[in-house]
Amino acid sequence: MTLSQWYEDVQTQLTADGLNPLFVQPDAKSTLPLVFVNVHVDADMSSKTGTLSSVGQQIDIYDSIDTPPAEWEDFVRKVKWSLSKVTRWQSLTASNSIDTSMGESTPLRRCMLLITLEGDY
């Protein structure tokens, strides 16, 4: 599978599961909660097949700071579950923080997922 195909599958699955995937930097006008498919790093590419053998993908999840912690954790779990339908990852790391990078005067909840995809993801 190519990375482009993987992105299409991610968008299709997240949308089917009622999530709000974005592939461009969100701003203060973006509807929350949202899932931002952020930057990736290609570790290797096969010149024969054109497919990547290893990719590090960042996915950021945002919601209102007013979202109760238990509800926030359930939403993050729902995103992980949705992504697991599309791919098998070698590793997944989640880091929660309070974020002001989208230009909001009120901070947002943010979970940064770092996913390592290996082989035929």
C-alpha positions as protocol buffer text, in pm:
chain_id: "A"
residue {
  index: 1
  type: MET
  ca { x: 0 y: 0 z: 0 }
}
residue {
  index: 2
  type: THR
  ca { x: 123 y: 350 z: -76 }
}
residue {
  index: 3
  type: LEU
  ca { x: 110 y: 633 z: 174 }
}
residue {
  index: 4
  type: SER
  ca { x: -150 y: 812 z: -41 }
}
residue {
  index: 5
  type: GLN
  ca { x: -375 y: 506 z: -26 }
}
residue {
  index: 6
  type: TRP
  ca { x: -326 y: 486 z: 350 }
}
residue {
  index: 7
  type: TYR
  ca { x: -430 y: 853 z: 388 }
}
residue {
  index: 8
  type: GLU
  ca { x: -742 y: 789 z: 179 }
}
residue {
  index: 9
  type: ASP
  ca { x: -829 y: 487 z: 393 }
}
residue {
  index: 10
  type: VAL
  ca { x: -773 y: 689 z: 713 }
}
residue {
  index: 11
  type: GLN
  ca { x: -1002 y: 967 z: 589 }
}
residue {
  index: 12
  type: THR
  ca { x: -1272 y: 719 z: 486 }
}
residue {
  index: 13
  type: GLN
  ca { x: -1259 y: 528 z: 817 }
}
residue {
  index: 14
  type: LEU
  ca { x: -1246 y: 830 z: 1048 }
}
residue {
  index: 15
  type: THR
  ca { x: -1538 y: 988 z: 861 }
}
residue {
  index: 16
  type: ALA
  ca { x: -1737 y: 662 z: 874 }
}
residue {
  index: 17
  type: ASP
  ca { x: -1681 y: 651 z: 1251 }
}
residue {
  index: 18
  type: GLY
  ca { x: -1823 y: 1003 z: 1292 }
}
residue {
  index: 19
  type: LEU
  ca { x: -1489 y: 1176 z: 1345 }
}
residue {
  index: 20
  type: ASN
  ca { x: -1377 y: 1503 z: 1186 }
}
residue {
  index: 21
  type: PRO
  ca { x: -1045 y: 1441 z: 1002 }
}
residue {
  index: 22
  type: LEU
  ca { x: -845 y: 1734 z: 865 }
}
residue {
  index: 23
  type: PHE
  ca { x: -535 y: 1720 z: 649 }
}
residue {
  index: 24
  type: VAL
  ca { x: -458 y: 2094 z: 666 }
}
residue {
  index: 25
  type: GLN
  ca { x: -356 y: 2294 z: 973 }
}
residue {
  index: 26
  type: PRO
  ca { x: -672 y: 2372 z: 1175 }
}
residue {
  index: 27
  type: ASP
  ca { x: -743 y: 2726 z: 1289 }
}
residue {
  index: 28
  type: ALA
  ca { x: -969 y: 2903 z: 1538 }
}
residue {
  index: 29
  type: LYS
  ca { x: -1270 y: 2855 z: 1306 }
}
residue {
  index: 30
  type: SER
  ca { x: -1231 y: 2475 z: 1288 }
}
residue {
  index: 31
  type: THR
  ca { x: -1515 y: 2269 z: 1435 }
}
residue {
  index: 32
  type: LEU
  ca { x: -1423 y: 2075 z: 1749 }
}
residue {
  index: 33
  type: PRO
  ca { x: -1355 y: 1800 z: 1824 }
}
residue {
  index: 34
  type: LEU
  ca { x: -1122 y: 1729 z: 1534 }
}
residue {
  index: 35
  type: VAL
  ca { x: -848 y: 1493 z: 1423 }
}
residue {
  index: 36
  type: PHE
  ca { x: -557 y: 1657 z: 1238 }
}
residue {
  index: 37
  type: VAL
  ca { x: -345 y: 1421 z: 1029 }
}
residue {
  index: 38
  type: ASN
  ca { x: -20 y: 1613 z: 1071 }
}
residue {
  index: 39
  type: VAL
  ca { x: 335 y: 1564 z: 943 }
}
residue {
  index: 40
  type: HIS
  ca { x: 506 y: 1234 z: 867 }
}
residue {
  index: 41
  type: VAL
  ca { x: 864 y: 1117 z: 826 }
}
residue {
  index: 42
  type: ASP
  ca { x: 958 y: 855 z: 567 }
}
residue {
  index: 43
  type: ALA
  ca { x: 1226 y: 623 z: 702 }
}
residue {
  index: 44
  type: ASP
  ca { x: 1283 y: 433 z: 378 }
}
residue {
  index: 45
  type: MET
  ca { x: 1138 y: 394 z: 29 }
}
residue {
  index: 46
  type: SER
  ca { x: 1174 y: 104 z: -209 }
}
residue {
  index: 47
  type: SER
  ca { x: 1262 y: 220 z: -560 }
}
residue {
  index: 48
  type: LYS
  ca { x: 1120 y: -103 z: -704 }
}
residue {
  index: 49
  type: THR
  ca { x: 769 y: -88 z: -564 }
}
residue {
  index: 50
  type: GLY
  ca { x: 728 y: 279 z: -478 }
}
residue {
  index: 51
  type: THR
  ca { x: 596 y: 192 z: -134 }
}
residue {
  index: 52
  type: LEU
  ca { x: 736 y: 310 z: 198 }
}
residue {
  index: 53
  type: SER
  ca { x: 874 y: 50 z: 435 }
}
residue {
  index: 54
  type: SER
  ca { x: 860 y: 269 z: 746 }
}
residue {
  index: 55
  type: VAL
  ca { x: 666 y: 586 z: 827 }
}
residue {
  index: 56
  type: GLY
  ca { x: 642 y: 793 z: 1145 }
}
residue {
  index: 57
  type: GLN
  ca { x: 304 y: 970 z: 1143 }
}
residue {
  index: 58
  type: GLN
  ca { x: 183 y: 1243 z: 1379 }
}
residue {
  index: 59
  type: ILE
  ca { x: -191 y: 1278 z: 1437 }
}
residue {
  index: 60
  type: ASP
  ca { x: -322 y: 1553 z: 1666 }
}
residue {
  index: 61
  type: ILE
  ca { x: -660 y: 1536 z: 1836 }
}
residue {
  index: 62
  type: TYR
  ca { x: -819 y: 1861 z: 1963 }
}
residue {
  index: 63
  type: ASP
  ca { x: -1124 y: 1941 z: 2172 }
}
residue {
  index: 64
  type: SER
  ca { x: -1254 y: 2211 z: 2403 }
}
residue {
  index: 65
  type: ILE
  ca { x: -1078 y: 2260 z: 2736 }
}
residue {
  index: 66
  type: ASP
  ca { x: -1427 y: 2231 z: 2890 }
}
residue {
  index: 67
  type: THR
  ca { x: -1461 y: 1868 z: 2781 }
}
residue {
  index: 68
  type: PRO
  ca { x: -1464 y: 1653 z: 3097 }
}
residue {
  index: 69
  type: PRO
  ca { x: -1149 y: 1440 z: 3133 }
}
residue {
  index: 70
  type: ALA
  ca { x: -1335 y: 1106 z: 3111 }
}
residue {
  index: 71
  type: GLU
  ca { x: -1517 y: 1219 z: 2796 }
}
residue {
  index: 72
  type: TRP
  ca { x: -1186 y: 1338 z: 2647 }
}
residue {
  index: 73
  type: GLU
  ca { x: -1020 y: 1001 z: 2716 }
}
residue {
  index: 74
  type: ASP
  ca { x: -1315 y: 822 z: 2554 }
}
residue {
  index: 75
  type: PHE
  ca { x: -1280 y: 1039 z: 2244 }
}
residue {
  index: 76
  type: VAL
  ca { x: -905 y: 970 z: 2218 }
}
residue {
  index: 77
  type: ARG
  ca { x: -977 y: 598 z: 2257 }
}
residue {
  index: 78
  type: LYS
  ca { x: -1239 y: 622 z: 1978 }
}
residue {
  index: 79
  type: VAL
  ca { x: -980 y: 779 z: 1744 }
}
residue {
  index: 80
  type: LYS
  ca { x: -727 y: 505 z: 1822 }
}
residue {
  index: 81
  type: TRP
  ca { x: -994 y: 239 z: 1767 }
}
residue {
  index: 82
  type: SER
  ca { x: -1090 y: 393 z: 1433 }
}
residue {
  index: 83
  type: LEU
  ca { x: -725 y: 408 z: 1321 }
}
residue {
  index: 84
  type: SER
  ca { x: -674 y: 45 z: 1424 }
}
residue {
  index: 85
  type: LYS
  ca { x: -935 y: -56 z: 1162 }
}
residue {
  index: 86
  type: VAL
  ca { x: -712 y: 93 z: 891 }
}
residue {
  index: 87
  type: THR
  ca { x: -364 y: -7 z: 994 }
}
residue {
  index: 88
  type: ARG
  ca { x: -149 y: -215 z: 1220 }
}
residue {
  index: 89
  type: TRP
  ca { x: 118 y: -4 z: 1378 }
}
residue {
  index: 90
  type: GLN
  ca { x: 451 y: -105 z: 1521 }
}
residue {
  index: 91
  type: SER
  ca { x: 413 y: 152 z: 1798 }
}
residue {
  index: 92
  type: LEU
  ca { x: 172 y: 421 z: 1912 }
}
residue {
  index: 93
  type: THR
  ca { x: 257 y: 689 z: 2166 }
}
residue {
  index: 94
  type: ALA
  ca { x: 0 y: 935 z: 2303 }
}
residue {
  index: 95
  type: SER
  ca { x: 90 y: 1262 z: 2474 }
}
residue {
  index: 96
  type: ASN
  ca { x: -183 y: 1482 z: 2626 }
}
residue {
  index: 97
  type: SER
  ca { x: -140 y: 1857 z: 2675 }
}
residue {
  index: 98
  type: ILE
  ca { x: -317 y: 2191 z: 2693 }
}
residue {
  index: 99
  type: ASP
  ca { x: -261 y: 2379 z: 2367 }
}
residue {
  index: 100
  type: THR
  ca { x: -294 y: 2736 z: 2236 }
}
residue {
  index: 101
  type: SER
  ca { x: -138 y: 2689 z: 1890 }
}
residue {
  index: 102
  type: MET
  ca { x: -463 y: 2729 z: 1691 }
}
residue {
  index: 103
  type: GLY
  ca { x: -503 y: 3094 z: 1782 }
}
residue {
  index: 104
  type: GLU
  ca { x: -783 y: 3042 z: 2032 }
}
residue {
  index: 105
  type: SER
  ca { x: -789 y: 3273 z: 2332 }
}
residue {
  index: 106
  type: THR
  ca { x: -908 y: 2975 z: 2536 }
}
residue {
  index: 107
  type: PRO
  ca { x: -668 y: 2678 z: 2547 }
}
residue {
  index: 108
  type: LEU
  ca { x: -770 y: 2344 z: 2394 }
}
residue {
  index: 109
  type: ARG
  ca { x: -720 y: 1984 z: 2496 }
}
residue {
  index: 110
  type: ARG
  ca { x: -468 y: 1818 z: 2264 }
}
residue {
  index: 111
  type: CYS
  ca { x: -350 y: 1461 z: 2229 }
}
residue {
  index: 112
  type: MET
  ca { x: -54 y: 1405 z: 1999 }
}
residue {
  index: 113
  type: LEU
  ca { x: -40 y: 1052 z: 1861 }
}
residue {
  index: 114
  type: LEU
  ca { x: 291 y: 933 z: 1718 }
}
residue {
  index: 115
  type: ILE
  ca { x: 240 y: 621 z: 1509 }
}
residue {
  index: 116
  type: THR
  ca { x: 515 y: 410 z: 1355 }
}
residue {
  index: 117
  type: LEU
  ca { x: 396 y: 211 z: 1054 }
}
residue {
  index: 118
  type: GLU
  ca { x: 615 y: -71 z: 925 }
}
residue {
  index: 119
  type: GLY
  ca { x: 601 y: -287 z: 615 }
}
residue {
  index: 120
  type: ASP
  ca { x: 272 y: -323 z: 431 }
}
residue {
  index: 121
  type: TYR
  ca { x: 56 y: -106 z: 652 }
}
